[in-house]
Amino acid sequence: MTVFLIGFMGSGKTTFGRKLAAKLKLKFIDLDEQICISNKVESIHSLIESKGFEYFRQTESETLKSLRPENRLVSTGGGTPCYLDNIDWMKSNGTVVFLQVDEGVLLSRLKNTDLEERPLLKGLDEEGLKTFISEKLKERLPFYEQAHFTFNPVNEKMEVLVEKIEKL
């Protein structure tokens, strides 16, 4: 079984993903970490700065598709499902779960991170961040909503999601 977690940055894909993987007895894989390892870079930020955004998206797709679909939970990047044929590939190769968190929670979480390490957020003040979240979320929702399941990790119990996934 392979589970792919998708959702906006700050939705909890990595933190929640680790816990969910443990409950499902799956190996946890962070796609961004895999990209950094395979490109021998410290961060996604440094990869984008040195090679460009287009290179990053191509590498992201290639890295995603190189993962063997066996007993894994893969935490993807916020934009992963929105580029190339990634959402279709994930749906064909596992169970896709959209972690849907409201804009207020995303803003609260993201403003407390190092925005300079997030290429799309670099240089934004709080108002700019709020606008970015609102606009980018609207743009990405059509991709996120293609997931097999939508789950709000803030309001819903993990056990409910575990049961749904195990029924598949």
KOLSE-581370 format. One record per residue: x, y, z of N, C-alpha, C, CB in turn; residue in one letter. Coordinates in steps of 0.001 Angstrom, whole numbers, padded with zeros to 6 digits, always signed. Glycine has a CB too. Layout:
# KOLSE-581370
XYZXYZXYZXYZa;...
This chain:
# KOLSE-581370
+000838-001180+000000+000000+000000+000000+000886+001248+000000-000955-000004+001219m;+000510+002224-000803+001187+003517-000800+000139+004601-000596+001986+003749-002125t;+000448+005541+000282-000424+006684+000547+000368+007938+000211-000929+006703+002044v;-000249+008834-000541+000360+010123-000866-000414+011212-000140+000372+010378-002409f;+000283+012037+000625-000351+013183+001273-000094+014414+000425+000181+013385+002727l;-001175+015105+000093-001061+016354-000656-001748+017448+000141-001682+016224-002084i;-001425+018684-000170-002045+019823+000500-001086+021000+000486-002447+019465+001949g;-001608+022127+000896-000849+023368+000874+000296+023314+001882-001765+024563+001168f;+001345+024105+001620+002439+024171+002591+001866+024627+003934+003577+025142+002104m;+002328+023994+004999+001826+024320+006325+000598+023525+006742+001510+025763+006386g;+000141+022622+005874-001066+021847+006205-000760+020665+007122-001732+021342+004928s;+000517+020349+007287+000894+019268+008198+001292+017977+007509-000226+018990+009121g;+001625+018056+006235+001940+016829+005496+003100+016057+006118+002269+017164+004053k;+004106+016751+006582+005263+016060+007166+004982+015640+008613+006512+016966+007111t;+004534+016558+009438+004281+016254+010852+003177+015213+011004+003903+017532+011615t;+002026+015473+010393+000905+014544+010457+001267+013250+009731-000368+015176+009845f;+001992+013388+008630+002374+012229+007826+003191+011211+008602+003151+012677+006626g;+004113+011688+009415+004928+010775+010238+004038+009968+011192+005994+011573+011045r;+003085+010640+011806+002176+009974+012751+001267+008980+012027+001321+011018+013504k;+000739+009407+010878-000142+008532+010104+000612+007309+009595-000758+009298+008928l;+001829+007508+009140+002649+006385+008658+002858+005363+009775+004019+006892+008132a;+003115+005842+010977+003312+004935+012115+002035+004139+012394+003733+005728+013378a;+000887+004809+012353-000397+004130+012597-000676+003068+011539-001547+005150+012624k;-000324+003378+010303-000588+002452+009191+000546+001439+008997-000799+003237+007898l;+001598+001581+009800+002782+000711+009700+003423+000795+008306+002396-000754+010014k;+003569+002046+007839+004180+002315+006544+005474+003091+006755+003209+003098+005620l;+006392+002950+005810+007630+003736+005842+007286+005164+005437+008732+003124+004890k;+007792+006150+006184+007540+007557+005872+008613+008079+004931+007493+008406+007160f;+008176+008722+003846+009085+009332+002874+008667+010797+002688+009065+008551+001498i;+009613+011702+002857+009365+013111+002570+009948+013375+001182+010005+014066+003673d;+009101+013715+000224+009545+013889-001154+010633+014960-001267+008359+014254-002043l;+010481+016071-000553+011499+017126-000616+012853+016613-000133+011067+018340+000224d;+012850+015805+000932+014115+015232+001424+014750+014334+000369+013879+014433+002724e;+013931+013541-000311+014439+012648-001359+015055+013446-002503+013311+011748-001894q;+014415+014551-002854+014932+015417-003922+016291+015994-003508+013923+016567-004240i;+016398+016445-002268+017662+017006-001774+018764+015954-001779+017482+017573-000356c;+018436+014746-001346+019424+013664-001323+019906+013346-002732+018831+012404-000669i;+018967+013173-003657+019355+012780-005012+020094+013891-005763+018126+012369-005796s;+019873+015147-005356+020566+016271-006008+021753+016780-005193+019591+017414-006247n;+022015+016112-004073+023142+016483-003205+023132+017965-002844+024458+016135-003883k;+021945+018438-002380+021805+019829-001938+021258+019841-000508+020867+020637-002902v;+021466+020962+000163+021011+021120+001550+019503+021333+001657+021730+022284+002199e;+018924+022024+000674+017504+022377+000763+016906+022570-000633+017317+023660+001605s;+015591+022523-000685+014871+022803-001934+015176+024241-002357+013320+022583-001762i;+015237+025121-001384+015555+026523-001635+016872+026661-002407+015633+027295-000311h;+017916+025949-001957+019215+026060-002643+019175+025412-004026+020322+025409-001798s;+018390+024349-004177+018250+023707-005490+017597+024669-006478+017418+022403-005378l;+016521+025317-006055+015818+026257-006938+016712+027449-007272+014504+026743-006282i;+017449+027926-006279+018353+029066-006541+019448+028710-007541+018992+029547-005234e;+019955+027476-007476+021053+027109-008374+020585+026600-009734+021906+026061-007722s;+019460+025890-009779+019031+025248-011031+017742+025815-011629+018847+023785-010796k;+016977+026561-010831+015736+027143-011334+014497+026325-010970+015818+027289-012828g;+013368+026993-011055+012092+026406-010646+011647+025285-011586+011019+027483-010587f;+011876+025484-012877+011465+024467-013861+012231+023163-013639+011695+024979-015306e;+013534+023273-013389+014351+022097-013096+013824+021389-011852+015833+022494-012903y;+013496+022182-010816+012968+021601-009584+011686+020808-009849+012702+022701-008552f;+010752+021382-010602+009477+020689-010853+009698+019408-011654+008497+021617-011602r;+010597+019419-012603+010899+018222-013390+011531+017149-012498+011844+018569-014571q;+012488+017570-011675+013146+016642-010756+012167+016095-009732+014310+017326-010048t;+011275+016950-009267+010250+016532-008304+009397+015412-008890+009357+017730-007901e;+008958+015592-010132+008128+014591-010798+008899+013287-011001+007628+015124-012146s;+010139+013395-011435+010974+012202-011656+011230+011458-010342+012320+012600-012308e;+011484+012206-009277+011742+011586-007970+010483+010897-007458+012229+012643-006945t;+009352+011557-007594+008070+010973-007186+007851+009631-007879+006905+011937-007507l;+008047+009625-009177+007773+008419-009973+008830+007339-009808+007663+008783-011430k;+009958+007688-009200+010997+006683-008973+010767+005903-007671+012372+007352-008942s;+009847+006376-006846+009576+005701-005577+008794+004422-005837+008798+006629-004610l;+009259+003348-005266+008553+002076-005434+007257+002112-004627+009448+000875-004991r;+006135+001750-005259+004854+001796-004551+004651+000595-003624+003715+001863-005552p;+005354+000613-002498+005231-000505-001576+005336-000043-000125+006298-001550-001872e;+004259-000175+000607+004243+000125+002046+004919+001439+002416+004904-000985+002794n;+004453+002505+001787+005025+003820+002037+003934+004857+002204+005964+004220+000907r;+004266+005874+002977+003457+007072+003013+004384+008188+002544+002847+007352+004462l;+003988+008861+001476+004820+009894+000868+004203+011268+001118+004988+009641-000650v;+004960+012106+001804+004568+013491+002017+005109+014283+000833+005105+014052+003396s;+004216+014862+000042+004631+015582-001159+004787+017072-000869+003618+015364-002294t;+005346+017786-001815+005406+019236-001704+004039+019825-002033+006497+019817-002638g;+003797+021048-001602+002495+021682-001814+002080+021781-003274+002506+023046-001225g;+003053+021947-004173+002732+022084-005590+002837+020792-006380+003625+023095-006201g;+003302+019727-005750+003545+018467-006471+002362+018017-007330+003881+017377-005484t;+001145+017986-006792+000035+017473-007612-000373+018393-008761-001159+017232-006739p;+000138+019610-008765-000312+020622-009730+000534+020691-010998-000316+021969-009075c;+001588+019892-011070+002494+019975-012210+002587+018646-012939+003875+020417-011757y;+002837+018774-014251+002962+017621-015130+001756+016706-014920+004296+016857-014866l;+001954+015397-014872+000820+014495-014656+000871+013876-013258+000805+013387-015726d;+001461+014594-012308+001707+014035-010979+000450+013565-010259+002398+015049-010137n;-000641+014336-010305-001847+013928-009574-002411+012640-010170-002918+015053-009608i;-002423+012538-011477-002927+011314-012117-002038+010124-011775-003007+011492-013651d;-000727+010334-011785+000204+009255-011463-000002+008779-010022+001660+009720-011673w;-000127+009725-009090-000330+009351-007689-001645+008580-007505-000324+010609-006797m;-002703+009043-008162-004002+008359-008039-003942+006946-008605-005100+009160-008757k;-003135+006733-009617-003008+005405-010232-002081+004482-009445-002496+005541-011656s;-001255+005059-008581-000240+004272-007895-000387+004248-006373+001105+004797-008246n;-001510+004694-005870-001721+004678-004433-002987+005397-004041-000551+005292-003729g;-003123+005634-002759-004254+006371-002207-003798+007790-001927-004807+005690-000913t;-004536+008762-002449-004160+010163-002287-005079+010806-001250-004237+010923-003647v;-004464+011444-000268-005208+012119+000797-004849+013602+000777-004895+011487+002196v;-005872+014433+000667-005706+015889+000689-005891+016362+002126-006725+016601-000278f;-004833+016932+002707-004936+017530+004034-005436+018957+003855-003559+017496+004795l;-006703+019131+004151-007357+020429+003944-007400+021205+005261-008796+020240+003378q;-006680+022308+005281-006600+023156+006459-007017+024556+006034-005158+023147+007087v;-007799+025258+006876-008286+026571+006439-007178+027616+006403-009401+027044+007355d;-007454+028676+005666-006445+029708+005408-005885+030340+006679-007034+030784+004538e;-006730+030525+007689-006271+031127+008947-005215+030269+009630-007450+031340+009892g;-005430+028968+009629-004466+028044+010233-003171+028049+009422-005054+026605+010316v;-003298+028032+008091-002107+028067+007235-001290+029332+007498-002510+027994+005745l;-001977+030478+007575-001289+031747+007828-000568+031703+009172-002289+032924+007796l;-001255+031240+010186-000668+031158+011522+000572+030271+011529-001695+030629+012521s;+000500+029130+010881+001640+028205+010847+002791+028761+010017+001208+026850+010286r;+002477+029284+008831+003542+029728+007926+004256+030981+008417+002971+029985+006554l;+003536+031889+009052+004213+033116+009512+005181+032824+010652+003181+034160+009964k;+005075+031646+011244+005996+031247+012307+007124+030348+011808+005235+030540+013402n;+007305+030287+010484+008419+029532+009908+009390+030521+009262+007911+028475+008860t;+010507+030034+008814+011484+030877+008129+011053+031022+006670+012930+030275+008236d;+010398+032120+006365+009869+032347+005010+010985+032417+003973+009047+033638+004969l;+012169+032798+004388+013290+032888+003453+013715+031512+002938+014474+033578+004123e;+013373+030453+003668+013703+029088+003251+012617+028491+002357+013913+028199+004477e;+011529+029217+002161+010451+028753+001293+010451+029645+000057+009053+028784+002029r;+010951+029124-001067+011151+029969-002254+009934+030795-002670+011556+029112-003399p;+008741+030254-002568+007564+031005-002996+007158+032096-002002+006407+030059-003207l;+007665+032012-000781+007259+032963+000261+008329+033998+000590+006896+032215+001514l;+009487+033834-000013+010627+034703+000278+010256+036176+000094+011819+034341-000623k;+010532+036979+001117+010320+038420+001031+008904+038889+001318+010700+038879-000305g;+007985+037992+001650+006604+038405+001914+006426+038863+003353+005640+037261+001611l;+005659+039955+003536+005263+040348+004889+003952+039616+005196+005099+041931+005021d;+003369+039861+006361+002173+039107+006755+001008+039308+005780+001741+039517+008158e;+000808+040531+005323-000292+040794+004380-000029+040107+003041-000475+042317+004168e;+001213+040164+002586+001581+039487+001342+001412+037983+001458+003017+039818+000963g;+001764+037448+002620+001603+036020+002871+000134+035624+002837+002219+035641+004217l;-000701+036434+003452-002148+036167+003478-002712+036150+002054-002886+037233+004335k;-002322+037128+001246-002773+037211-000144-002264+036014-000945-002296+038528-000792t;-000989+035681-000750-000402+034546-001463-001160+033261-001151+001081+034387-001095f;-001411+032995+000120-002115+031779+000525-003480+031718-000144-002265+031719+002059i;-004216+032807-000084-005566+032844-000654-005556+032578-002162-006218+034199-000371s;-004668+033271-002873-004621+033129-004331-004086+031768-004765-003762+034227-004930e;-003004+031308-004135-002383+030047-004526-003282+028859-004170-001011+029896-003849k;-003993+028973-003058-004906+027903-002650-006042+027752-003669-005483+028189-001238l;-006590+028866-004135-007645+028815-005160-007131+028149-006441-008162+030241-005475k;-005900+028460-006791-005269+027903-007992-005036+026391-007850-003932+028620-008270e;-004674+025954-006662-004314+024549-006452-005492+023646-006069-003268+024463-005386r;-006572+024213-005567-007704+023397-005112-008222+022404-006153-008825+024295-004700l;-008344+022782-007428-008825+021800-008407-007956+020529-008468-008877+022441-009784p;-006677+020658-008173-005785+019495-008142-005960+018744-006820-004302+019931-008331f;-005934+019490-005719-006073+018870-004401-007384+018088-004284-006000+019938-003304y;-008443+018654-004853-009769+018033-004717-009926+016740-005515-010828+019010-005151e;-008917+016382-006304-008954+015113-007027-008523+013930-006156-008067+015194-008252q;-008100+014211-004924-007643+013160-004010-008771+012166-003723-007126+013779-002691a;-008386+010962-003332-009370+009952-002949-010120+010364-001683-008687+008596-002737h;-009394+010995-000754-009977+011435+000505-009526+012842+000823-009602+010484+001643f;-010423+013596+001461-010076+014906+002001-010168+014776+003510-011022+016054+001447t;-009164+015284+004194-009105+015126+005642-008576+016403+006266-008222+013921+006033f;-009222+016859+007345-008754+018036+008064-008080+017574+009355-009931+019024+008362n;-006752+017618+009406-006042+017119+010584-006250+017973+011835-004577+017034+010283p;-006819+019158+011677-007080+020025+012823-008373+019605+013527-007165+021502+012377v;-009405+019237+012736-010733+018956+013295-011129+017486+013355-011742+019673+012507n;-010442+016636+012608-010867+015239+012519-009868+014313+013212-011035+014827+011052e;-010361+013180+013636-009513+012186+014309-008793+011314+013283-010356+011304+015260k;-007519+011099+013540-006698+010302+012642-007278+008899+012444-005275+010210+013179m;-007862+008328+013485-008404+006967+013408-009454+006823+012315-009004+006570+014742e;-010223+007893+012067-011246+007868+011007-010575+007714+009649-012114+009162+011037v;-009506+008456+009426-008770+008368+008165-008094+006998+008036-007718+009502+008071l;-007507+006511+009107-006842+005203+009082-007851+004140+008649-006235+004852+010484v;-009042+004194+009214-010087+003217+008867-010470+003301+007387-011333+003440+009740e;-010629+004514+006872-010982+004685+005451-009890+004107+004536-011203+006187+005130k;-008639+004424+004871-007524+003950+004041-007426+002434+004096-006196+004584+004498i;-007571+001884+005279-007462+000416+005418-008586-000312+004703-007462+000021+006891e;-009755+000323+004554-010867-000301+003827-010557-000458+002353-012135+000516+003997k;-009696+000400+001832-009303+000286+000427-008418-000933+000245-008572+001563-000053l;
